[in-house]
Amino acid sequence: MSVIITALTTEKAVAAIEKENKLVFLVDNAATKKQVKDEVESEYGERVRKVTTMVTPDGRKKAFVSFKREGAAPDLAAKLKVI
């Protein structure tokens, strides 16, 4: 079962890609940080530095994924057609 639902394309999410080498994903509410990390690494082939999560007021869960390689987030965002 896939825990990642979609990559977010909000203004703040795009700023995080460019400034912080981070991608923001909507994930399943039951997903753990380890599951998100493992899925990103296996699906997209990029090493993950850190995953932080939050539940929005409307009940959706976001995962903020930081990458080890500089420039990984913009490359992956282009591949996913986020930017």
mmCIF file of the N, C-alpha and C atoms, coordinates in Angstrom:
data_MODEL
# 
_entry.id   MODEL 
# 
loop_
_atom_site.group_PDB 
_atom_site.id 
_atom_site.type_symbol 
_atom_site.label_atom_id 
_atom_site.label_alt_id 
_atom_site.label_comp_id 
_atom_site.label_asym_id 
_atom_site.label_entity_id 
_atom_site.label_seq_id 
_atom_site.pdbx_PDB_ins_code 
_atom_site.Cartn_x 
_atom_site.Cartn_y 
_atom_site.Cartn_z 
_atom_site.occupancy 
_atom_site.B_iso_or_equiv 
_atom_site.pdbx_formal_charge 
_atom_site.auth_seq_id 
_atom_site.auth_comp_id 
_atom_site.auth_asym_id 
_atom_site.auth_atom_id 
_atom_site.pdbx_PDB_model_num 
ATOM 1   N N  . MET A 1 1  ? 0.834  -1.182 0.000   1.00 0.00 ? 1  MET A N  1 
ATOM 2   C CA . MET A 1 1  ? 0.000  0.000  0.000   1.00 0.00 ? 1  MET A CA 1 
ATOM 3   C C  . MET A 1 1  ? 0.884  1.254  0.000   1.00 0.00 ? 1  MET A C  1 
ATOM 4   N N  . SER A 1 2  ? 0.540  2.178  -0.830  1.00 0.00 ? 2  SER A N  1 
ATOM 5   C CA . SER A 1 2  ? 1.284  3.424  -0.945  1.00 0.00 ? 2  SER A CA 1 
ATOM 6   C C  . SER A 1 2  ? 0.824  4.397  0.136   1.00 0.00 ? 2  SER A C  1 
ATOM 7   N N  . VAL A 1 3  ? 1.774  4.988  0.858   1.00 0.00 ? 3  VAL A N  1 
ATOM 8   C CA . VAL A 1 3  ? 1.414  5.949  1.903   1.00 0.00 ? 3  VAL A CA 1 
ATOM 9   C C  . VAL A 1 3  ? 1.385  7.372  1.367   1.00 0.00 ? 3  VAL A C  1 
ATOM 10  N N  . ILE A 1 4  ? 2.085  7.633  0.256   1.00 0.00 ? 4  ILE A N  1 
ATOM 11  C CA . ILE A 1 4  ? 2.104  8.973  -0.331  1.00 0.00 ? 4  ILE A CA 1 
ATOM 12  C C  . ILE A 1 4  ? 0.905  9.130  -1.250  1.00 0.00 ? 4  ILE A C  1 
ATOM 13  N N  . ILE A 1 5  ? 0.149  10.195 -1.025  1.00 0.00 ? 5  ILE A N  1 
ATOM 14  C CA . ILE A 1 5  ? -1.025 10.464 -1.859  1.00 0.00 ? 5  ILE A CA 1 
ATOM 15  C C  . ILE A 1 5  ? -0.636 11.345 -3.039  1.00 0.00 ? 5  ILE A C  1 
ATOM 16  N N  . THR A 1 6  ? -0.021 12.491 -2.754  1.00 0.00 ? 6  THR A N  1 
ATOM 17  C CA . THR A 1 6  ? 0.385  13.413 -3.811  1.00 0.00 ? 6  THR A CA 1 
ATOM 18  C C  . THR A 1 6  ? 1.406  14.415 -3.275  1.00 0.00 ? 6  THR A C  1 
ATOM 19  N N  . ALA A 1 7  ? 2.121  15.051 -4.178  1.00 0.00 ? 7  ALA A N  1 
ATOM 20  C CA . ALA A 1 7  ? 3.023  16.144 -3.812  1.00 0.00 ? 7  ALA A CA 1 
ATOM 21  C C  . ALA A 1 7  ? 2.220  17.442 -3.846  1.00 0.00 ? 7  ALA A C  1 
ATOM 22  N N  . LEU A 1 8  ? 2.489  18.318 -2.896  1.00 0.00 ? 8  LEU A N  1 
ATOM 23  C CA . LEU A 1 8  ? 1.766  19.590 -2.841  1.00 0.00 ? 8  LEU A CA 1 
ATOM 24  C C  . LEU A 1 8  ? 2.440  20.642 -3.705  1.00 0.00 ? 8  LEU A C  1 
ATOM 25  N N  . THR A 1 9  ? 1.621  21.515 -4.276  1.00 0.00 ? 9  THR A N  1 
ATOM 26  C CA . THR A 1 9  ? 2.144  22.568 -5.147  1.00 0.00 ? 9  THR A CA 1 
ATOM 27  C C  . THR A 1 9  ? 1.717  23.952 -4.667  1.00 0.00 ? 9  THR A C  1 
ATOM 28  N N  . THR A 1 10 ? 1.566  24.121 -3.365  1.00 0.00 ? 10 THR A N  1 
ATOM 29  C CA . THR A 1 10 ? 1.199  25.431 -2.837  1.00 0.00 ? 10 THR A CA 1 
ATOM 30  C C  . THR A 1 10 ? 2.392  26.381 -2.934  1.00 0.00 ? 10 THR A C  1 
ATOM 31  N N  . GLU A 1 11 ? 2.139  27.638 -2.703  1.00 0.00 ? 11 GLU A N  1 
ATOM 32  C CA . GLU A 1 11 ? 3.193  28.640 -2.773  1.00 0.00 ? 11 GLU A CA 1 
ATOM 33  C C  . GLU A 1 11 ? 4.294  28.348 -1.741  1.00 0.00 ? 11 GLU A C  1 
ATOM 34  N N  . LYS A 1 12 ? 3.896  27.982 -0.531  1.00 0.00 ? 12 LYS A N  1 
ATOM 35  C CA . LYS A 1 12 ? 4.882  27.662 0.509   1.00 0.00 ? 12 LYS A CA 1 
ATOM 36  C C  . LYS A 1 12 ? 5.651  26.386 0.176   1.00 0.00 ? 12 LYS A C  1 
ATOM 37  N N  . ALA A 1 13 ? 4.986  25.409 -0.420  1.00 0.00 ? 13 ALA A N  1 
ATOM 38  C CA . ALA A 1 13 ? 5.653  24.156 -0.773  1.00 0.00 ? 13 ALA A CA 1 
ATOM 39  C C  . ALA A 1 13 ? 6.706  24.397 -1.855  1.00 0.00 ? 13 ALA A C  1 
ATOM 40  N N  . VAL A 1 14 ? 6.400  25.222 -2.831  1.00 0.00 ? 14 VAL A N  1 
ATOM 41  C CA . VAL A 1 14 ? 7.361  25.538 -3.893  1.00 0.00 ? 14 VAL A CA 1 
ATOM 42  C C  . VAL A 1 14 ? 8.535  26.334 -3.327  1.00 0.00 ? 14 VAL A C  1 
ATOM 43  N N  . ALA A 1 15 ? 8.269  27.226 -2.382  1.00 0.00 ? 15 ALA A N  1 
ATOM 44  C CA . ALA A 1 15 ? 9.351  27.974 -1.738  1.00 0.00 ? 15 ALA A CA 1 
ATOM 45  C C  . ALA A 1 15 ? 10.270 27.033 -0.965  1.00 0.00 ? 15 ALA A C  1 
ATOM 46  N N  . ALA A 1 16 ? 9.705  26.021 -0.324  1.00 0.00 ? 16 ALA A N  1 
ATOM 47  C CA . ALA A 1 16 ? 10.513 25.041 0.417   1.00 0.00 ? 16 ALA A CA 1 
ATOM 48  C C  . ALA A 1 16 ? 11.401 24.236 -0.530  1.00 0.00 ? 16 ALA A C  1 
ATOM 49  N N  . ILE A 1 17 ? 10.900 23.950 -1.724  1.00 0.00 ? 17 ILE A N  1 
ATOM 50  C CA . ILE A 1 17 ? 11.702 23.225 -2.711  1.00 0.00 ? 17 ILE A CA 1 
ATOM 51  C C  . ILE A 1 17 ? 12.936 24.046 -3.061  1.00 0.00 ? 17 ILE A C  1 
ATOM 52  N N  . GLU A 1 18 ? 12.731 25.309 -3.333  1.00 0.00 ? 18 GLU A N  1 
ATOM 53  C CA . GLU A 1 18 ? 13.816 26.163 -3.801  1.00 0.00 ? 18 GLU A CA 1 
ATOM 54  C C  . GLU A 1 18 ? 14.790 26.561 -2.692  1.00 0.00 ? 18 GLU A C  1 
ATOM 55  N N  . LYS A 1 19 ? 14.282 26.853 -1.498  1.00 0.00 ? 19 LYS A N  1 
ATOM 56  C CA . LYS A 1 19 ? 15.129 27.402 -0.439  1.00 0.00 ? 19 LYS A CA 1 
ATOM 57  C C  . LYS A 1 19 ? 15.667 26.353 0.532   1.00 0.00 ? 19 LYS A C  1 
ATOM 58  N N  . GLU A 1 20 ? 14.893 25.304 0.806   1.00 0.00 ? 20 GLU A N  1 
ATOM 59  C CA . GLU A 1 20 ? 15.251 24.373 1.872   1.00 0.00 ? 20 GLU A CA 1 
ATOM 60  C C  . GLU A 1 20 ? 15.548 22.952 1.388   1.00 0.00 ? 20 GLU A C  1 
ATOM 61  N N  . ASN A 1 21 ? 15.498 22.707 0.081   1.00 0.00 ? 21 ASN A N  1 
ATOM 62  C CA . ASN A 1 21 ? 15.731 21.367 -0.458  1.00 0.00 ? 21 ASN A CA 1 
ATOM 63  C C  . ASN A 1 21 ? 14.737 20.368 0.136   1.00 0.00 ? 21 ASN A C  1 
ATOM 64  N N  . LYS A 1 22 ? 13.449 20.775 0.197   1.00 0.00 ? 22 LYS A N  1 
ATOM 65  C CA . LYS A 1 22 ? 12.382 19.980 0.804   1.00 0.00 ? 22 LYS A CA 1 
ATOM 66  C C  . LYS A 1 22 ? 11.224 19.824 -0.165  1.00 0.00 ? 22 LYS A C  1 
ATOM 67  N N  . LEU A 1 23 ? 10.592 18.669 -0.114  1.00 0.00 ? 23 LEU A N  1 
ATOM 68  C CA . LEU A 1 23 ? 9.323  18.454 -0.819  1.00 0.00 ? 23 LEU A CA 1 
ATOM 69  C C  . LEU A 1 23 ? 8.239  18.223 0.219   1.00 0.00 ? 23 LEU A C  1 
ATOM 70  N N  . VAL A 1 24 ? 7.021  18.636 -0.093  1.00 0.00 ? 24 VAL A N  1 
ATOM 71  C CA . VAL A 1 24 ? 5.891  18.450 0.807   1.00 0.00 ? 24 VAL A CA 1 
ATOM 72  C C  . VAL A 1 24 ? 4.906  17.501 0.128   1.00 0.00 ? 24 VAL A C  1 
ATOM 73  N N  . PHE A 1 25 ? 4.539  16.444 0.851   1.00 0.00 ? 25 PHE A N  1 
ATOM 74  C CA . PHE A 1 25 ? 3.608  15.446 0.341   1.00 0.00 ? 25 PHE A CA 1 
ATOM 75  C C  . PHE A 1 25 ? 2.396  15.360 1.246   1.00 0.00 ? 25 PHE A C  1 
ATOM 76  N N  . LEU A 1 26 ? 1.230  15.095 0.643   1.00 0.00 ? 26 LEU A N  1 
ATOM 77  C CA . LEU A 1 26 ? 0.078  14.658 1.417   1.00 0.00 ? 26 LEU A CA 1 
ATOM 78  C C  . LEU A 1 26 ? 0.233  13.152 1.570   1.00 0.00 ? 26 LEU A C  1 
ATOM 79  N N  . VAL A 1 27 ? 0.077  12.660 2.788   1.00 0.00 ? 27 VAL A N  1 
ATOM 80  C CA . VAL A 1 27 ? 0.259  11.236 3.044   1.00 0.00 ? 27 VAL A CA 1 
ATOM 81  C C  . VAL A 1 27 ? -0.956 10.684 3.776   1.00 0.00 ? 27 VAL A C  1 
ATOM 82  N N  . ASP A 1 28 ? -1.034 9.361  3.818   1.00 0.00 ? 28 ASP A N  1 
ATOM 83  C CA . ASP A 1 28 ? -2.088 8.673  4.551   1.00 0.00 ? 28 ASP A CA 1 
ATOM 84  C C  . ASP A 1 28 ? -1.991 9.055  6.027   1.00 0.00 ? 28 ASP A C  1 
ATOM 85  N N  . ASN A 1 29 ? -3.131 9.248  6.688   1.00 0.00 ? 29 ASN A N  1 
ATOM 86  C CA . ASN A 1 29 ? -3.122 9.668  8.091   1.00 0.00 ? 29 ASN A CA 1 
ATOM 87  C C  . ASN A 1 29 ? -2.461 8.650  9.011   1.00 0.00 ? 29 ASN A C  1 
ATOM 88  N N  . ALA A 1 30 ? -2.428 7.398  8.631   1.00 0.00 ? 30 ALA A N  1 
ATOM 89  C CA . ALA A 1 30 ? -1.820 6.359  9.464   1.00 0.00 ? 30 ALA A CA 1 
ATOM 90  C C  . ALA A 1 30 ? -0.334 6.165  9.161   1.00 0.00 ? 30 ALA A C  1 
ATOM 91  N N  . ALA A 1 31 ? 0.202  6.893  8.201   1.00 0.00 ? 31 ALA A N  1 
ATOM 92  C CA . ALA A 1 31 ? 1.594  6.712  7.784   1.00 0.00 ? 31 ALA A CA 1 
ATOM 93  C C  . ALA A 1 31 ? 2.559  7.220  8.853   1.00 0.00 ? 31 ALA A C  1 
ATOM 94  N N  . THR A 1 32 ? 3.642  6.452  9.059   1.00 0.00 ? 32 THR A N  1 
ATOM 95  C CA . THR A 1 32 ? 4.693  6.878  9.984   1.00 0.00 ? 32 THR A CA 1 
ATOM 96  C C  . THR A 1 32 ? 5.796  7.586  9.200   1.00 0.00 ? 32 THR A C  1 
ATOM 97  N N  . LYS A 1 33 ? 6.677  8.276  9.913   1.00 0.00 ? 33 LYS A N  1 
ATOM 98  C CA . LYS A 1 33 ? 7.791  8.955  9.268   1.00 0.00 ? 33 LYS A CA 1 
ATOM 99  C C  . LYS A 1 33 ? 8.688  7.949  8.561   1.00 0.00 ? 33 LYS A C  1 
ATOM 100 N N  . LYS A 1 34 ? 8.911  6.801  9.187   1.00 0.00 ? 34 LYS A N  1 
ATOM 101 C CA . LYS A 1 34 ? 9.754  5.756  8.596   1.00 0.00 ? 34 LYS A CA 1 
ATOM 102 C C  . LYS A 1 34 ? 9.136  5.239  7.295   1.00 0.00 ? 34 LYS A C  1 
ATOM 103 N N  . GLN A 1 35 ? 7.833  5.024  7.277   1.00 0.00 ? 35 GLN A N  1 
ATOM 104 C CA . GLN A 1 35 ? 7.168  4.564  6.054   1.00 0.00 ? 35 GLN A CA 1 
ATOM 105 C C  . GLN A 1 35 ? 7.314  5.594  4.934   1.00 0.00 ? 35 GLN A C  1 
ATOM 106 N N  . VAL A 1 36 ? 7.162  6.879  5.262   1.00 0.00 ? 36 VAL A N  1 
ATOM 107 C CA . VAL A 1 36 ? 7.300  7.940  4.259   1.00 0.00 ? 36 VAL A CA 1 
ATOM 108 C C  . VAL A 1 36 ? 8.724  7.946  3.724   1.00 0.00 ? 36 VAL A C  1 
ATOM 109 N N  . LYS A 1 37 ? 9.706  7.890  4.625   1.00 0.00 ? 37 LYS A N  1 
ATOM 110 C CA . LYS A 1 37 ? 11.116 7.892  4.223   1.00 0.00 ? 37 LYS A CA 1 
ATOM 111 C C  . LYS A 1 37 ? 11.415 6.706  3.318   1.00 0.00 ? 37 LYS A C  1 
ATOM 112 N N  . ASP A 1 38 ? 11.000 5.512  3.722   1.00 0.00 ? 38 ASP A N  1 
ATOM 113 C CA . ASP A 1 38 ? 11.273 4.305  2.933   1.00 0.00 ? 38 ASP A CA 1 
ATOM 114 C C  . ASP A 1 38 ? 10.635 4.382  1.558   1.00 0.00 ? 38 ASP A C  1 
ATOM 115 N N  . GLU A 1 39 ? 9.406  4.888  1.476   1.00 0.00 ? 39 GLU A N  1 
ATOM 116 C CA . GLU A 1 39 ? 8.730  4.978  0.182   1.00 0.00 ? 39 GLU A CA 1 
ATOM 117 C C  . GLU A 1 39 ? 9.387  6.009  -0.730  1.00 0.00 ? 39 GLU A C  1 
ATOM 118 N N  . VAL A 1 40 ? 9.766  7.167  -0.188  1.00 0.00 ? 40 VAL A N  1 
ATOM 119 C CA . VAL A 1 40 ? 10.430 8.185  -1.012  1.00 0.00 ? 40 VAL A CA 1 
ATOM 120 C C  . VAL A 1 40 ? 11.749 7.639  -1.537  1.00 0.00 ? 40 VAL A C  1 
ATOM 121 N N  . GLU A 1 41 ? 12.535 6.998  -0.682  1.00 0.00 ? 41 GLU A N  1 
ATOM 122 C CA . GLU A 1 41 ? 13.823 6.472  -1.112  1.00 0.00 ? 41 GLU A CA 1 
ATOM 123 C C  . GLU A 1 41 ? 13.675 5.367  -2.152  1.00 0.00 ? 41 GLU A C  1 
ATOM 124 N N  . SER A 1 42 ? 12.682 4.493  -1.994  1.00 0.00 ? 42 SER A N  1 
ATOM 125 C CA . SER A 1 42 ? 12.529 3.398  -2.956  1.00 0.00 ? 42 SER A CA 1 
ATOM 126 C C  . SER A 1 42 ? 11.885 3.862  -4.264  1.00 0.00 ? 42 SER A C  1 
ATOM 127 N N  . GLU A 1 43 ? 10.891 4.738  -4.182  1.00 0.00 ? 43 GLU A N  1 
ATOM 128 C CA . GLU A 1 43 ? 10.180 5.183  -5.386  1.00 0.00 ? 43 GLU A CA 1 
ATOM 129 C C  . GLU A 1 43 ? 10.984 6.177  -6.221  1.00 0.00 ? 43 GLU A C  1 
ATOM 130 N N  . TYR A 1 44 ? 11.695 7.083  -5.553  1.00 0.00 ? 44 TYR A N  1 
ATOM 131 C CA . TYR A 1 44 ? 12.338 8.181  -6.268  1.00 0.00 ? 44 TYR A CA 1 
ATOM 132 C C  . TYR A 1 44 ? 13.855 8.112  -6.277  1.00 0.00 ? 44 TYR A C  1 
ATOM 133 N N  . GLY A 1 45 ? 14.445 7.190  -5.528  1.00 0.00 ? 45 GLY A N  1 
ATOM 134 C CA . GLY A 1 45 ? 15.887 6.982  -5.581  1.00 0.00 ? 45 GLY A CA 1 
ATOM 135 C C  . GLY A 1 45 ? 16.729 8.101  -4.992  1.00 0.00 ? 45 GLY A C  1 
ATOM 136 N N  . GLU A 1 46 ? 16.173 8.878  -4.088  1.00 0.00 ? 46 GLU A N  1 
ATOM 137 C CA . GLU A 1 46 ? 16.919 9.959  -3.426  1.00 0.00 ? 46 GLU A CA 1 
ATOM 138 C C  . GLU A 1 46 ? 17.026 9.653  -1.940  1.00 0.00 ? 46 GLU A C  1 
ATOM 139 N N  . ARG A 1 47 ? 18.197 9.926  -1.375  1.00 0.00 ? 47 ARG A N  1 
ATOM 140 C CA . ARG A 1 47 ? 18.406 9.710  0.059   1.00 0.00 ? 47 ARG A CA 1 
ATOM 141 C C  . ARG A 1 47 ? 17.708 10.810 0.854   1.00 0.00 ? 47 ARG A C  1 
ATOM 142 N N  . VAL A 1 48 ? 16.982 10.412 1.887   1.00 0.00 ? 48 VAL A N  1 
ATOM 143 C CA . VAL A 1 48 ? 16.229 11.350 2.725   1.00 0.00 ? 48 VAL A CA 1 
ATOM 144 C C  . VAL A 1 48 ? 17.033 11.675 3.972   1.00 0.00 ? 48 VAL A C  1 
ATOM 145 N N  . ARG A 1 49 ? 17.134 12.969 4.294   1.00 0.00 ? 49 ARG A N  1 
ATOM 146 C CA . ARG A 1 49 ? 17.814 13.410 5.511   1.00 0.00 ? 49 ARG A CA 1 
ATOM 147 C C  . ARG A 1 49 ? 16.857 13.351 6.699   1.00 0.00 ? 49 ARG A C  1 
ATOM 148 N N  . LYS A 1 50 ? 15.626 13.885 6.505   1.00 0.00 ? 50 LYS A N  1 
ATOM 149 C CA . LYS A 1 50 ? 14.707 14.026 7.624   1.00 0.00 ? 50 LYS A CA 1 
ATOM 150 C C  . LYS A 1 50 ? 13.275 14.100 7.109   1.00 0.00 ? 50 LYS A C  1 
ATOM 151 N N  . VAL A 1 51 ? 12.346 13.570 7.905   1.00 0.00 ? 51 VAL A N  1 
ATOM 152 C CA . VAL A 1 51 ? 10.925 13.671 7.608   1.00 0.00 ? 51 VAL A CA 1 
ATOM 153 C C  . VAL A 1 51 ? 10.234 14.261 8.831   1.00 0.00 ? 51 VAL A C  1 
ATOM 154 N N  . THR A 1 52 ? 9.475  15.324 8.623   1.00 0.00 ? 52 THR A N  1 
ATOM 155 C CA . THR A 1 52 ? 8.625  15.855 9.683   1.00 0.00 ? 52 THR A CA 1 
ATOM 156 C C  . THR A 1 52 ? 7.190  15.801 9.182   1.00 0.00 ? 52 THR A C  1 
ATOM 157 N N  . THR A 1 53 ? 6.268  15.597 10.095  1.00 0.00 ? 53 THR A N  1 
ATOM 158 C CA . THR A 1 53 ? 4.867  15.490 9.706   1.00 0.00 ? 53 THR A CA 1 
ATOM 159 C C  . THR A 1 53 ? 4.018  16.433 10.534  1.00 0.00 ? 53 THR A C  1 
ATOM 160 N N  . MET A 1 54 ? 2.859  16.737 10.001  1.00 0.00 ? 54 MET A N  1 
ATOM 161 C CA . MET A 1 54 ? 1.857  17.519 10.734  1.00 0.00 ? 54 MET A CA 1 
ATOM 162 C C  . MET A 1 54 ? 0.481  17.170 10.220  1.00 0.00 ? 54 MET A C  1 
ATOM 163 N N  . VAL A 1 55 ? -0.498 17.300 11.073  1.00 0.00 ? 55 VAL A N  1 
ATOM 164 C CA . VAL A 1 55 ? -1.888 17.100 10.678  1.00 0.00 ? 55 VAL A CA 1 
ATOM 165 C C  . VAL A 1 55 ? -2.529 18.474 10.595  1.00 0.00 ? 55 VAL A C  1 
ATOM 166 N N  . THR A 1 56 ? -3.110 18.771 9.441   1.00 0.00 ? 56 THR A N  1 
ATOM 167 C CA . THR A 1 56 ? -3.719 20.076 9.220   1.00 0.00 ? 56 THR A CA 1 
ATOM 168 C C  . THR A 1 56 ? -5.047 20.168 9.973   1.00 0.00 ? 56 THR A C  1 
ATOM 169 N N  . PRO A 1 57 ? -5.567 21.367 10.168  1.00 0.00 ? 57 PRO A N  1 
ATOM 170 C CA . PRO A 1 57 ? -6.853 21.516 10.858  1.00 0.00 ? 57 PRO A CA 1 
ATOM 171 C C  . PRO A 1 57 ? -8.003 20.775 10.170  1.00 0.00 ? 57 PRO A C  1 
ATOM 172 N N  . ASP A 1 58 ? -7.892 20.565 8.865   1.00 0.00 ? 58 ASP A N  1 
ATOM 173 C CA . ASP A 1 58 ? -8.957 19.830 8.172   1.00 0.00 ? 58 ASP A CA 1 
ATOM 174 C C  . ASP A 1 58 ? -8.733 18.322 8.186   1.00 0.00 ? 58 ASP A C  1 
ATOM 175 N N  . GLY A 1 59 ? -7.733 17.847 8.949   1.00 0.00 ? 59 GLY A N  1 
ATOM 176 C CA . GLY A 1 59 ? -7.558 16.412 9.163   1.00 0.00 ? 59 GLY A CA 1 
ATOM 177 C C  . GLY A 1 59 ? -6.641 15.701 8.190   1.00 0.00 ? 59 GLY A C  1 
ATOM 178 N N  . ARG A 1 60 ? -5.998 16.422 7.279   1.00 0.00 ? 60 ARG A N  1 
ATOM 179 C CA . ARG A 1 60 ? -5.072 15.773 6.348   1.00 0.00 ? 60 ARG A CA 1 
ATOM 180 C C  . ARG A 1 60 ? -3.669 15.814 6.924   1.00 0.00 ? 60 ARG A C  1 
ATOM 181 N N  . LYS A 1 61 ? -2.856 14.831 6.568   1.00 0.00 ? 61 LYS A N  1 
ATOM 182 C CA . LYS A 1 61 ? -1.494 14.754 7.089   1.00 0.00 ? 61 LYS A CA 1 
ATOM 183 C C  . LYS A 1 61 ? -0.506 15.144 6.002   1.00 0.00 ? 61 LYS A C  1 
ATOM 184 N N  . LYS A 1 62 ? 0.413  16.056 6.352   1.00 0.00 ? 62 LYS A N  1 
ATOM 185 C CA . LYS A 1 62 ? 1.466  16.488 5.441   1.00 0.00 ? 62 LYS A CA 1 
ATOM 186 C C  . LYS A 1 62 ? 2.798  15.945 5.940   1.00 0.00 ? 62 LYS A C  1 
ATOM 187 N N  . ALA A 1 63 ? 3.665  15.580 5.010   1.00 0.00 ? 63 ALA A N  1 
ATOM 188 C CA . ALA A 1 63 ? 5.021  15.155 5.347   1.00 0.00 ? 63 ALA A CA 1 
ATOM 189 C C  . ALA A 1 63 ? 5.991  16.085 4.629   1.00 0.00 ? 63 ALA A C  1 
ATOM 190 N N  . PHE A 1 64 ? 6.912  16.658 5.384   1.00 0.00 ? 64 PHE A N  1 
ATOM 191 C CA . PHE A 1 64 ? 7.949  17.525 4.847   1.00 0.00 ? 64 PHE A CA 1 
ATOM 192 C C  . PHE A 1 64 ? 9.221  16.693 4.771   1.00 0.00 ? 64 PHE A C  1 
ATOM 193 N N  . VAL A 1 65 ? 9.704  16.456 3.563   1.00 0.00 ? 65 VAL A N  1 
ATOM 194 C CA . VAL A 1 65 ? 10.835 15.547 3.346   1.00 0.00 ? 65 VAL A CA 1 
ATOM 195 C C  . VAL A 1 65 ? 12.056 16.355 2.914   1.00 0.00 ? 65 VAL A C  1 
ATOM 196 N N  . SER A 1 66 ? 13.111 16.312 3.736   1.00 0.00 ? 66 SER A N  1 
ATOM 197 C CA . SER A 1 66 ? 14.385 16.973 3.417   1.00 0.00 ? 66 SER A CA 1 
ATOM 198 C C  . SER A 1 66 ? 15.320 15.942 2.810   1.00 0.00 ? 66 SER A C  1 
ATOM 199 N N  . PHE A 1 67 ? 16.074 16.361 1.805   1.00 0.00 ? 67 PHE A N  1 
ATOM 200 C CA . PHE A 1 67 ? 16.967 15.437 1.100   1.00 0.00 ? 67 PHE A CA 1 
ATOM 201 C C  . PHE A 1 67 ? 18.425 15.696 1.435   1.00 0.00 ? 67 PHE A C  1 
ATOM 202 N N  . LYS A 1 68 ? 19.242 14.647 1.369   1.00 0.00 ? 68 LYS A N  1 
ATOM 203 C CA . LYS A 1 68 ? 20.672 14.755 1.676   1.00 0.00 ? 68 LYS A CA 1 
ATOM 204 C C  . LYS A 1 68 ? 21.425 15.454 0.556   1.00 0.00 ? 68 LYS A C  1 
ATOM 205 N N  . ARG A 1 69 ? 21.142 15.091 -0.691  1.00 0.00 ? 69 ARG A N  1 
ATOM 206 C CA . ARG A 1 69 ? 21.872 15.661 -1.821  1.00 0.00 ? 69 ARG A CA 1 
ATOM 207 C C  . ARG A 1 69 ? 21.351 17.060 -2.122  1.00 0.00 ? 69 ARG A C  1 
ATOM 208 N N  . GLU A 1 70 ? 22.257 18.016 -2.238  1.00 0.00 ? 70 GLU A N  1 
ATOM 209 C CA . GLU A 1 70 ? 21.868 19.374 -2.622  1.00 0.00 ? 70 GLU A CA 1 
ATOM 210 C C  . GLU A 1 70 ? 21.248 19.345 -4.017  1.00 0.00 ? 70 GLU A C  1 
ATOM 211 N N  . GLY A 1 71 ? 20.135 20.021 -4.186  1.00 0.00 ? 71 GLY A N  1 
ATOM 212 C CA . GLY A 1 71 ? 19.479 20.079 -5.488  1.00 0.00 ? 71 GLY A CA 1 
ATOM 213 C C  . GLY A 1 71 ? 18.573 18.897 -5.777  1.00 0.00 ? 71 GLY A C  1 
ATOM 214 N N  . ALA A 1 72 ? 18.412 17.997 -4.819  1.00 0.00 ? 72 ALA A N  1 
ATOM 215 C CA . ALA A 1 72 ? 17.571 16.820 -5.041  1.00 0.00 ? 72 ALA A CA 1 
ATOM 216 C C  . ALA A 1 72 ? 16.097 17.202 -5.141  1.00 0.00 ? 72 ALA A C  1 
ATOM 217 N N  . ALA A 1 73 ? 15.645 18.122 -4.292  1.00 0.00 ? 73 ALA A N  1 
ATOM 218 C CA . ALA A 1 73 ? 14.228 18.510 -4.294  1.00 0.00 ? 73 ALA A CA 1 
ATOM 219 C C  . ALA A 1 73 ? 13.812 19.166 -5.609  1.00 0.00 ? 73 ALA A C  1 
ATOM 220 N N  . PRO A 1 74 ? 14.581 20.148 -6.143  1.00 0.00 ? 74 PRO A N  1 
ATOM 221 C CA . PRO A 1 74 ? 14.180 20.719 -7.434  1.00 0.00 ? 74 PRO A CA 1 
ATOM 222 C C  . PRO A 1 74 ? 14.196 19.685 -8.570  1.00 0.00 ? 74 PRO A C  1 
ATOM 223 N N  . ASP A 1 75 ? 15.188 18.783 -8.547  1.00 0.00 ? 75 ASP A N  1 
ATOM 224 C CA . ASP A 1 75 ? 15.252 17.750 -9.580  1.00 0.00 ? 75 ASP A CA 1 
ATOM 225 C C  . ASP A 1 75 ? 14.037 16.830 -9.512  1.00 0.00 ? 75 ASP A C  1 
ATOM 226 N N  . LEU A 1 76 ? 13.699 16.402 -8.304  1.00 0.00 ? 76 LEU A N  1 
ATOM 227 C CA . LEU A 1 76 ? 12.565 15.503 -8.124  1.00 0.00 ? 76 LEU A CA 1 
ATOM 228 C C  . LEU A 1 76 ? 11.248 16.218 -8.414  1.00 0.00 ? 76 LEU A C  1 
ATOM 229 N N  . ALA A 1 77 ? 11.154 17.493 -8.040  1.00 0.00 ? 77 ALA A N  1 
ATOM 230 C CA . ALA A 1 77 ? 9.943  18.271 -8.318  1.00 0.00 ? 77 ALA A CA 1 
ATOM 231 C C  . ALA A 1 77 ? 9.709  18.407 -9.809  1.00 0.00 ? 77 ALA A C  1 
ATOM 232 N N  . ALA A 1 78 ? 10.785 18.608 -10.562 1.00 0.00 ? 78 ALA A N  1 
ATOM 233 C CA . ALA A 1 78 ? 10.655 18.691 -12.021 1.00 0.00 ? 78 ALA A CA 1 
ATOM 234 C C  . ALA A 1 78 ? 10.216 17.348 -12.589 1.00 0.00 ? 78 ALA A C  1 
ATOM 235 N N  . LYS A 1 79 ? 10.765 16.264 -12.056 1.00 0.00 ? 79 LYS A N  1 
ATOM 236 C CA . LYS A 1 79 ? 10.399 14.929 -12.502 1.00 0.00 ? 79 LYS A CA 1 
ATOM 237 C C  . LYS A 1 79 ? 8.929  14.629 -12.220 1.00 0.00 ? 79 LYS A C  1 
ATOM 238 N N  . LEU A 1 80 ? 8.429  15.100 -11.058 1.00 0.00 ? 80 LEU A N  1 
ATOM 239 C CA . LEU A 1 80 ? 7.029  14.888 -10.675 1.00 0.00 ? 80 LEU A CA 1 
ATOM 240 C C  . LEU A 1 80 ? 6.094  15.932 -11.284 1.00 0.00 ? 80 LEU A C  1 
ATOM 241 N N  . LYS A 1 81 ? 6.654  16.893 -12.016 1.00 0.00 ? 81 LYS A N  1 
ATOM 242 C CA . LYS A 1 81 ? 5.902  17.986 -12.650 1.00 0.00 ? 81 LYS A CA 1 
ATOM 243 C C  . LYS A 1 81 ? 5.190  18.855 -11.614 1.00 0.00 ? 81 LYS A C  1 
ATOM 244 N N  . VAL A 1 82 ? 5.869  19.072 -10.471 1.00 0.00 ? 82 VAL A N  1 
ATOM 245 C CA . VAL A 1 82 ? 5.362  19.946 -9.435  1.00 0.00 ? 82 VAL A CA 1 
ATOM 246 C C  . VAL A 1 82 ? 5.703  21.393 -9.775  1.00 0.00 ? 82 VAL A C  1 
ATOM 247 N N  . ILE A 1 83 ? 6.922  21.597 -10.303 1.00 0.00 ? 83 ILE A N  1 
ATOM 248 C CA . ILE A 1 83 ? 7.310  22.946 -10.735 1.00 0.00 ? 83 ILE A CA 1 
ATOM 249 C C  . ILE A 1 83 ? 7.769  22.883 -12.174 1.00 0.00 ? 83 ILE A C  1 
# 
